[in-house]
């Protein structure tokens, strides 16, 4: 059905592919090649070895499936020679003219289905769509970005669905198989799949390798009756071993060094914050940052809120620009509070709204190098163009006044307000004075995270603030010229091709300004739009 293509695999990818264990958990560093080298070959193997079967791709959110998992997988398949609307269709019933076989259990609706030429289908299962795995009968299950998956929902919904009837595939070693891939999690909630290290079967994996070696040797040997019997024996043994094997690996980006190059690894070590380098590159399990600036930040402060009805209306147009209609946490009719951080190479905007006694950190934006503050404001206005209250509350301190190194004309505050107004937004300026001392800021924020004092509880839309949250978890402290302070020393290093500027402390400073401003300077909007602030005693 497809042209032959050469597919490069590094040693670990090749070992995973040839071992072909029933359950595979791959924890690998950034740019290891998880999609091209692990996910796509695994899905394709199951599709071809179990024609007319049903597989599931489970994601934390429908938005993740539409914007990352499915586009990446389909791109890898394209590189392998499999074309959309030729070998498979997405989100529609295959036309009769395509001549596709029908699955053993045909879907009622093809809205969330990938259909293959041999009758195999993949269901897109989203954990933020209640019951999306209910009533499904699966022959295999793949979980992408496993650190974002809810394990309790997996146990209650996806795992039972993957107990599908054996049908014509009862002799296939990959019937009801599972694959989970992720980089190293940095939170306890996202670490559930690390427990598969204790379930791994290294003896079975070694026995599989022995079988593979013997099968290769006997396939090259003279086809005597004895050799053919031995060949049959090892093939049966291989299938049985694979049927019960659990393959678990933690591997760093260094395993893909022939593709990445040594310079990439050295640059990452030099430029990335230590926590990010340990988890994202070396794939080392993190300990809690003892001297972190945000020690109170936990999984309890994170949430996910997508409007799946809107996402479904968009369909599978992967290049469509997302906007605020995909967010279910944006409060209609309310202004949006914003704060910025200003630098020569990277500029940040963090947006939020209060919700009773909480601060919702809705979304964060950043621009780098030639794109400056005006472009940053434009990005915000484009994303929130469908919001029905075109009003922002701009919190800023003295660092926004009398400076212009991120722009070439007026000071930061003037440029920002001017650009909002050009986009048709009203700006309510909230000047909060000189930046408070780091220790005072730390005390306010830490009490807020712990629900102490009179401070609003910080919460974060996790998918919309991925880089910001990484930066907050990586932010340390040190004793500097001004005493105890946030460790901002990493900001001085040059960036590499991995866009590592967004993992430094610049974005955290923007969030600090937003949070301090919303607590100390609560805002009452026009037309009944009110930010429900609190009185702070200082």
C-alpha positions as CSV (number, residue, x, y, z in Angstrom):
1,X,0.0,0.0,0.0
2,X,3.0,2.4,0.4
3,X,6.3,3.1,-1.1
4,X,9.3,1.8,0.7
5,X,11.0,4.4,2.8
6,X,14.2,4.3,4.8
7,X,13.5,5.1,8.5
8,X,16.3,6.0,10.8
9,X,16.1,4.7,14.4
10,X,18.5,5.3,17.2
11,X,19.6,2.3,19.3
12,X,16.8,2.7,21.9
13,X,14.1,3.2,19.3
14,X,15.3,0.1,17.4
15,X,15.4,-2.0,20.6
16,X,11.9,-0.9,21.5
17,X,10.6,-1.6,18.0
18,X,12.2,-5.1,17.7
19,X,11.4,-6.1,21.3
20,X,7.7,-5.2,20.6
21,X,6.6,-5.9,24.1
22,X,2.9,-6.1,24.9
23,X,3.2,-3.1,27.3
24,X,5.7,-0.4,26.5
25,X,6.5,2.7,28.6
26,X,9.0,5.1,27.1
27,X,10.2,8.1,29.2
28,X,12.6,10.1,27.1
29,X,14.2,13.5,26.9
30,X,13.4,16.4,24.5
31,X,14.0,15.6,20.8
32,X,14.6,11.9,21.5
33,X,12.2,11.2,18.6
34,X,9.3,9.7,20.6
35,X,6.6,10.4,17.9
36,X,8.6,9.4,14.8
37,X,10.6,6.6,16.4
38,X,8.2,5.1,18.9
39,X,4.5,6.1,18.5
40,X,4.0,6.0,14.7
41,X,5.8,2.7,14.2
42,X,3.9,1.2,17.1
43,X,0.5,2.3,15.9
44,X,1.3,1.3,12.3
45,X,2.4,-2.2,13.5
46,X,-0.8,-2.8,15.4
47,X,-2.9,-1.5,12.5
48,X,-1.3,-3.8,10.0
49,X,-1.0,-6.9,12.2
50,X,-4.6,-6.6,13.4
51,X,-6.7,-5.6,10.3
52,X,-10.2,-4.4,11.0
53,X,-9.3,-3.9,14.7
54,X,-9.9,-0.9,16.9
55,X,-7.2,1.1,18.7
56,X,-7.4,4.1,21.1
57,X,-5.3,7.2,21.3
58,X,-5.9,8.7,24.8
59,X,-5.0,12.3,25.5
60,X,-5.5,14.6,28.5
61,X,-7.6,17.0,26.5
62,X,-9.2,17.1,23.1
63,X,-7.2,20.2,22.4
64,X,-4.0,18.2,22.9
65,X,-5.2,15.6,20.5
66,X,-6.0,18.2,17.8
67,X,-3.0,20.4,18.1
68,X,-0.1,18.0,19.1
69,X,-0.7,14.3,19.3
70,X,-2.6,13.7,16.0
71,X,-0.7,16.2,13.8
72,X,2.7,14.8,15.0
73,X,1.7,11.2,14.5
74,X,0.2,11.9,11.0
75,X,3.3,13.8,10.0
76,X,5.5,10.8,11.0
77,X,3.2,8.5,9.0
78,X,3.6,10.8,6.0
79,X,7.4,10.6,6.4
80,X,6.9,6.8,6.3
81,X,4.9,7.0,3.1
82,X,1.4,6.8,4.4
83,X,-0.8,9.6,3.1
84,X,-4.0,11.2,4.4
85,X,-7.1,10.6,2.2
86,X,-5.2,7.8,0.5
87,X,-4.2,5.3,3.1
88,X,-6.4,6.7,5.9
89,X,-9.1,9.3,6.5
90,X,-9.6,11.5,9.6
91,X,-12.9,12.4,11.1
92,X,-15.1,11.2,8.2
93,X,-16.5,7.9,6.9
94,X,-14.2,6.7,4.2
95,X,-15.8,7.1,0.8
96,X,-16.9,4.0,-1.0
97,X,-14.7,4.8,-3.9
98,X,-11.6,4.4,-1.6
99,X,-12.4,0.7,-1.3
100,X,-11.5,0.5,2.4
101,X,-12.4,-2.7,4.3
102,X,-14.8,-2.2,7.2
103,X,-13.9,-2.7,10.9
104,X,-15.2,-5.6,12.8
105,X,-17.1,-3.2,14.9
106,X,-18.0,-0.2,12.8
107,X,-18.4,3.2,14.6
108,X,-21.8,4.9,14.9
109,X,-20.0,8.2,14.2
110,X,-16.7,8.8,12.5
111,X,-16.2,12.3,14.1
112,X,-13.3,11.2,16.3
113,X,-12.0,8.3,14.2
114,X,-9.0,7.7,12.0
115,X,-10.0,5.0,9.4
116,X,-7.4,2.8,7.6
117,X,-7.4,1.0,4.3
118,X,-7.4,-2.4,5.9
119,X,-10.5,-1.7,8.1
120,X,-8.5,-0.8,11.2
121,X,-9.6,2.3,13.1
122,X,-8.3,4.6,15.8
123,X,-10.5,6.4,18.3
124,X,-9.4,9.7,19.7
125,X,-10.2,9.5,23.4
126,X,-10.1,12.7,25.4
127,X,-10.1,12.6,29.2
128,X,-11.8,16.0,29.4
129,X,-14.8,14.7,27.5
130,X,-16.8,12.7,30.0
131,X,-17.3,9.1,29.1
132,X,-15.4,9.3,25.8
133,X,-14.0,5.8,26.3
134,X,-17.3,4.4,27.5
135,X,-18.8,1.6,25.4
136,X,-15.6,1.3,23.3
137,X,-14.1,-2.0,22.7
138,X,-10.4,-1.6,21.9
139,X,-7.7,-4.0,20.8
140,X,-4.8,-1.6,21.8
141,X,-4.3,1.7,23.6
142,X,-1.7,4.5,23.2
143,X,-1.3,7.4,25.6
144,X,0.7,10.4,24.5
145,X,2.2,13.0,26.8
146,X,1.5,10.6,29.7
147,X,2.5,13.0,32.4
148,X,-0.7,15.0,31.7
149,X,-3.0,11.9,31.8
150,X,-5.3,11.3,34.8
151,X,-4.5,7.9,36.1
152,X,-7.8,7.4,37.9
153,X,-9.7,8.1,34.7
154,X,-7.4,5.7,32.9
155,X,-8.3,3.0,35.4
156,X,-12.0,3.7,35.3
157,X,-12.5,4.3,31.6
158,X,-9.6,3.5,29.1
159,X,-8.1,0.4,30.7
160,X,-11.5,-1.5,30.8
161,X,-12.2,-0.5,27.2
162,X,-8.8,-2.0,26.2
163,X,-10.1,-5.5,27.3
164,X,-11.7,-5.9,23.9
165,X,-12.9,-9.2,22.6
166,X,-10.1,-11.3,20.9
167,X,-12.0,-11.8,17.6
168,X,-9.8,-12.9,14.7
169,X,-6.7,-11.5,16.5
170,X,-6.5,-13.9,19.4
171,X,-3.1,-15.2,18.3
172,X,-1.6,-11.7,17.9
173,X,0.9,-10.9,20.8
174,X,-0.2,-7.3,20.6
175,X,-3.9,-7.9,21.3
176,X,-4.9,-5.4,24.1
177,X,-1.3,-4.0,24.1
178,X,-0.5,-0.5,25.6
179,X,2.1,2.2,24.8
180,X,2.7,5.3,27.0
181,X,5.3,7.9,26.0
182,X,6.3,11.1,27.9
183,X,9.2,13.2,28.9
184,X,10.1,13.1,32.6
185,X,7.3,14.5,34.8
186,X,8.0,17.2,37.3
187,X,4.9,16.7,39.4
188,X,3.7,13.9,41.6
189,X,0.4,13.7,39.8
190,X,2.1,13.3,36.5
191,X,4.5,10.5,37.7
192,X,2.0,7.6,37.7
193,X,3.6,5.8,34.8
194,X,7.0,5.7,36.5
195,X,5.6,2.8,38.6
196,X,5.9,0.6,35.5
197,X,9.6,0.4,36.3
198,X,8.6,-2.0,39.0
199,X,6.4,-4.0,36.6
200,X,9.0,-4.3,33.9
201,X,10.1,-7.8,32.8
202,X,13.8,-7.6,32.1
203,X,14.2,-11.4,31.9
204,X,11.5,-11.6,29.3
205,X,13.1,-8.8,27.3
206,X,16.4,-10.6,27.3
207,X,14.7,-13.8,26.2
208,X,13.1,-11.9,23.4
209,X,16.5,-10.8,22.2
210,X,17.8,-14.4,22.3
211,X,14.8,-15.5,20.2
212,X,15.4,-12.7,17.7
213,X,19.0,-13.7,17.3
214,X,18.1,-17.3,16.9
215,X,15.4,-16.6,14.4
216,X,17.8,-14.4,12.4
217,X,20.5,-17.1,12.5
218,X,18.2,-20.0,11.5
219,X,16.7,-17.9,8.8
220,X,20.1,-17.7,7.2
221,X,21.0,-21.3,7.8
222,X,20.4,-24.3,5.5
223,X,16.6,-25.2,5.6
224,X,17.0,-28.6,7.1
225,X,14.1,-30.3,8.9
226,X,15.9,-29.7,12.2
227,X,16.5,-26.0,11.5
228,X,12.9,-25.5,10.4
229,X,11.6,-27.1,13.6
230,X,13.9,-24.9,15.7
231,X,12.8,-21.8,13.7
232,X,9.1,-22.6,14.3
233,X,9.9,-23.1,18.0
234,X,11.6,-19.8,18.4
235,X,8.9,-17.9,16.6
236,X,6.2,-19.4,18.8
237,X,8.4,-18.6,21.9
238,X,8.9,-15.1,20.7
239,X,5.2,-14.5,20.3
240,X,4.5,-15.9,23.7
241,X,7.2,-13.8,25.4
242,X,6.0,-10.6,23.7
243,X,2.5,-11.3,24.8
244,X,3.5,-11.0,28.5
245,X,6.5,-8.6,28.3
246,X,6.6,-5.2,29.9
247,X,9.3,-2.9,28.4
248,X,10.2,0.2,30.4
249,X,13.0,2.7,29.6
250,X,14.1,6.1,30.9
251,X,16.5,7.6,28.4
252,X,18.1,11.0,27.9
253,X,18.3,13.0,24.7
254,X,21.9,11.9,24.5
255,X,20.7,8.6,23.1
256,X,19.8,10.6,19.9
257,X,23.1,12.4,19.7
258,X,23.8,11.3,16.2
259,X,20.8,13.4,15.1
260,X,21.1,16.2,17.6
261,X,24.9,16.6,17.7
262,X,27.1,17.0,20.7
263,X,26.9,20.8,20.6
264,X,23.2,20.6,21.2
265,X,23.7,18.7,24.5
266,X,26.5,21.1,25.6
267,X,24.4,24.2,24.8
268,X,21.5,22.8,26.7
269,X,23.6,22.2,29.8
270,X,24.9,25.7,29.6
271,X,21.7,27.5,28.9
272,X,18.8,25.6,30.5
273,X,17.9,26.0,34.2
274,X,19.2,23.0,36.1
275,X,15.8,21.5,36.8
276,X,14.8,21.7,33.1
277,X,18.1,20.3,31.9
278,X,17.8,17.3,34.4
279,X,14.2,16.5,33.4
280,X,13.9,17.5,29.8
281,X,17.3,16.5,28.5
282,X,18.9,14.0,30.9
283,X,15.5,12.5,31.8
284,X,16.5,12.3,35.5
285,X,13.7,12.1,38.1
286,X,13.5,15.5,39.9
287,X,13.7,16.0,43.6
288,X,11.8,18.9,45.1
289,X,13.7,22.2,44.6
290,X,14.6,22.9,48.2
291,X,15.5,26.6,47.6
292,X,12.8,27.3,45.0
293,X,11.1,30.7,44.9
294,X,7.6,29.1,44.5
295,X,7.7,26.1,46.9
296,X,4.0,26.3,47.5
297,X,3.1,25.6,43.8
298,X,1.6,22.1,43.6
299,X,-0.7,20.1,41.3
300,X,-3.6,21.4,43.4
301,X,-3.2,24.8,41.8
302,X,-3.5,23.5,38.2
303,X,-6.6,23.0,36.2
304,X,-7.7,22.3,32.6
305,X,-10.7,24.0,31.0
306,X,-11.4,23.5,27.3
307,X,-14.7,24.2,25.5
308,X,-14.8,20.9,23.6
309,X,-18.1,21.9,21.8
310,X,-16.1,24.7,20.1
311,X,-13.1,22.4,19.4
312,X,-15.4,19.8,17.8
313,X,-16.9,22.5,15.5
314,X,-13.4,23.3,14.3
315,X,-12.8,19.8,13.0
316,X,-9.4,18.5,11.9
317,X,-8.0,21.6,10.3
318,X,-4.7,21.4,12.1
319,X,-3.3,24.7,10.8
320,X,-6.3,26.7,12.1
321,X,-5.2,29.4,14.6
322,X,-6.7,28.8,18.1
323,X,-8.5,31.5,20.0
324,X,-10.2,32.1,23.3
325,X,-13.3,30.3,22.3
326,X,-11.5,27.1,23.1
327,X,-11.2,28.2,26.8
328,X,-14.0,27.4,29.2
329,X,-12.5,29.4,32.1
330,X,-12.7,32.9,30.5
331,X,-15.4,34.8,32.4
332,X,-17.7,36.5,29.8
333,X,-18.3,40.2,30.3
334,X,-15.3,40.7,32.6
335,X,-12.1,42.6,31.8
336,X,-8.8,40.7,31.6
337,X,-6.0,41.7,33.9
338,X,-2.5,41.7,32.3
339,X,1.1,42.3,33.4
340,X,4.3,42.2,31.4
341,X,8.0,41.6,31.7
342,X,10.3,43.7,29.5
343,X,13.6,42.5,28.1
344,X,15.8,42.9,25.0
345,X,15.4,39.3,23.8
346,X,12.2,38.1,25.3
347,X,9.0,39.9,26.4
348,X,6.2,38.3,28.4
349,X,2.5,39.0,28.9
350,X,0.5,37.1,31.6
351,X,-3.3,37.3,31.6
352,X,-5.7,36.5,34.4
353,X,-9.1,37.1,36.0
354,X,-10.3,36.8,39.6
355,X,-12.9,34.2,40.5
356,X,-14.2,34.7,44.0
357,X,-11.2,34.1,46.2
358,X,-9.0,32.8,43.4
359,X,-6.8,34.2,40.7
360,X,-7.2,32.4,37.4
361,X,-4.0,32.6,35.4
362,X,-5.8,32.2,32.0
363,X,-2.9,32.3,29.6
364,X,0.7,33.5,29.1
365,X,2.3,34.9,25.9
366,X,5.9,35.7,25.0
367,X,7.7,37.1,21.9
368,X,11.4,36.9,21.2
369,X,14.1,38.9,19.4
370,X,12.7,40.9,16.5
371,X,9.1,40.6,17.8
372,X,8.7,43.1,20.6
373,X,6.0,44.6,22.8
374,X,3.6,45.7,20.0
375,X,3.6,42.2,18.5
376,X,3.1,40.7,22.0
377,X,0.0,42.9,22.4
378,X,-1.2,41.9,18.9
379,X,-0.9,38.3,19.8
380,X,-3.1,38.8,22.9
381,X,-5.7,40.8,21.0
382,X,-5.8,38.2,18.2
383,X,-6.3,35.3,20.7
384,X,-9.0,37.2,22.7
385,X,-10.6,38.8,19.7
386,X,-13.9,36.9,20.4
387,X,-14.1,38.0,24.1
388,X,-17.2,40.1,24.7
389,X,-15.4,42.7,26.9
390,X,-12.6,44.5,25.1
391,X,-11.1,45.9,28.3
392,X,-7.8,45.1,30.0
393,X,-6.5,46.1,33.4
394,X,-2.8,46.8,33.0
395,X,-0.7,46.3,36.1
396,X,2.8,47.8,35.9
397,X,5.5,49.0,38.2
398,X,8.3,51.6,37.8
399,X,10.3,49.3,35.5
400,X,7.8,50.0,32.8
401,X,8.4,53.8,32.9
402,X,11.3,55.7,31.4
403,X,12.7,52.6,29.7
404,X,12.7,51.6,26.0
405,X,15.3,48.9,25.4
406,X,12.6,46.5,24.2
407,X,11.1,49.1,21.8
408,X,12.6,52.0,19.9
409,X,10.4,54.9,20.9
410,X,8.3,55.6,24.1
411,X,8.6,53.8,27.4
412,X,7.1,50.3,27.8
413,X,3.9,51.4,29.4
414,X,3.1,53.9,26.7
415,X,3.8,51.5,23.9
416,X,1.7,48.8,25.4
417,X,-1.3,51.1,26.0
418,X,-1.0,52.6,22.6
419,X,-1.0,49.2,20.9
420,X,-4.0,48.0,22.9
421,X,-5.9,51.1,21.8
422,X,-5.0,50.6,18.2
423,X,-6.5,47.1,18.5
424,X,-9.7,48.6,19.8
425,X,-9.2,47.7,23.5
426,X,-9.8,50.0,26.5
427,X,-6.9,50.1,29.0
428,X,-7.3,50.8,32.6
429,X,-3.8,51.5,34.0
430,X,-2.9,50.3,37.5
431,X,0.5,51.6,38.6
432,X,1.7,49.6,41.6
433,X,4.9,51.7,42.3
434,X,8.4,50.4,42.8
435,X,8.9,46.7,42.8
436,X,8.7,45.3,46.3
437,X,11.6,43.5,47.8
438,X,12.0,39.9,46.8
439,X,11.5,38.6,50.3
440,X,8.2,40.5,50.7
441,X,7.1,39.3,47.3
442,X,8.0,35.7,48.2
443,X,6.1,36.0,51.5
444,X,2.9,37.2,49.8
445,X,3.0,34.6,47.0
446,X,3.9,31.7,49.3
447,X,1.0,32.6,51.7
448,X,-1.3,32.8,48.6
449,X,-0.3,29.3,47.4
450,X,-0.9,27.9,50.9
451,X,-4.2,29.6,51.4
452,X,-3.0,31.7,54.2
453,X,-3.6,35.3,55.0
454,X,-6.1,37.3,53.0
455,X,-4.5,36.6,49.6
456,X,-6.2,35.2,46.6
457,X,-5.4,31.6,45.8
458,X,-3.3,31.3,42.6
459,X,-4.6,28.9,40.0
460,X,-3.3,28.1,36.5
461,X,-4.8,26.9,33.3
462,X,-2.1,24.3,32.8
463,X,-2.1,23.8,29.0
464,X,-2.2,27.5,28.4
465,X,0.8,28.2,30.7
466,X,3.2,25.4,30.0
467,X,6.3,27.4,29.7
468,X,5.4,29.7,32.6
469,X,4.9,26.7,34.9
470,X,8.2,25.1,33.9
471,X,9.9,28.4,34.6
472,X,8.2,28.8,38.0
473,X,9.2,25.3,39.1
474,X,12.8,25.9,38.0
475,X,13.1,29.3,39.7
476,X,15.5,29.2,42.5
477,X,16.8,31.6,45.1
478,X,20.3,33.0,46.0
479,X,22.1,35.5,48.1
480,X,23.0,38.4,45.8
481,X,24.2,42.0,46.1
482,X,20.7,43.0,47.5
483,X,20.5,40.0,49.8
484,X,18.1,37.1,49.5
485,X,16.4,37.1,46.1
486,X,15.0,35.1,43.2
487,X,17.9,33.6,41.2
488,X,17.8,35.4,37.9
489,X,21.4,34.7,36.9
490,X,20.3,32.4,34.1
491,X,18.8,35.3,32.1
492,X,22.2,36.5,31.0
493,X,23.1,33.4,28.9
494,X,22.6,33.2,25.1
495,X,19.8,31.2,23.8
496,X,20.1,28.1,21.5
497,X,17.8,26.7,18.9
498,X,15.5,25.1,21.6
499,X,13.9,28.5,22.5
500,X,15.1,28.1,26.1
501,X,14.5,31.8,27.0
502,X,11.0,31.0,28.0
503,X,12.1,28.6,30.7
504,X,14.0,31.3,32.6
505,X,12.7,33.7,35.2
506,X,11.5,36.5,32.9
507,X,7.9,35.1,32.6
508,X,7.7,34.5,36.4
509,X,8.4,38.2,37.0
510,X,5.4,39.1,34.8
511,X,3.2,36.7,36.8
512,X,4.5,38.2,40.1
513,X,3.4,41.6,38.9
514,X,0.0,40.3,37.9
515,X,-0.6,38.5,41.2
516,X,0.7,41.3,43.5
517,X,-1.3,43.8,41.5
518,X,-4.6,41.8,41.7
519,X,-4.2,41.4,45.4
520,X,-3.0,44.9,46.5
521,X,-4.9,46.9,43.8
522,X,-8.2,45.1,43.1
523,X,-10.1,46.5,40.2
524,X,-13.7,47.6,39.7
525,X,-14.6,47.8,36.1
526,X,-17.2,49.8,34.2
527,X,-20.7,48.6,33.3
528,X,-21.0,46.3,36.3
529,X,-17.8,44.4,35.5
530,X,-16.1,44.0,38.8
531,X,-12.9,42.3,39.8
532,X,-13.6,40.9,43.2
533,X,-10.5,41.9,45.1
534,X,-9.7,41.8,48.8
535,X,-8.5,44.4,51.2
536,X,-4.8,43.9,52.0
537,X,-3.4,45.1,55.2
538,X,0.3,46.2,54.9
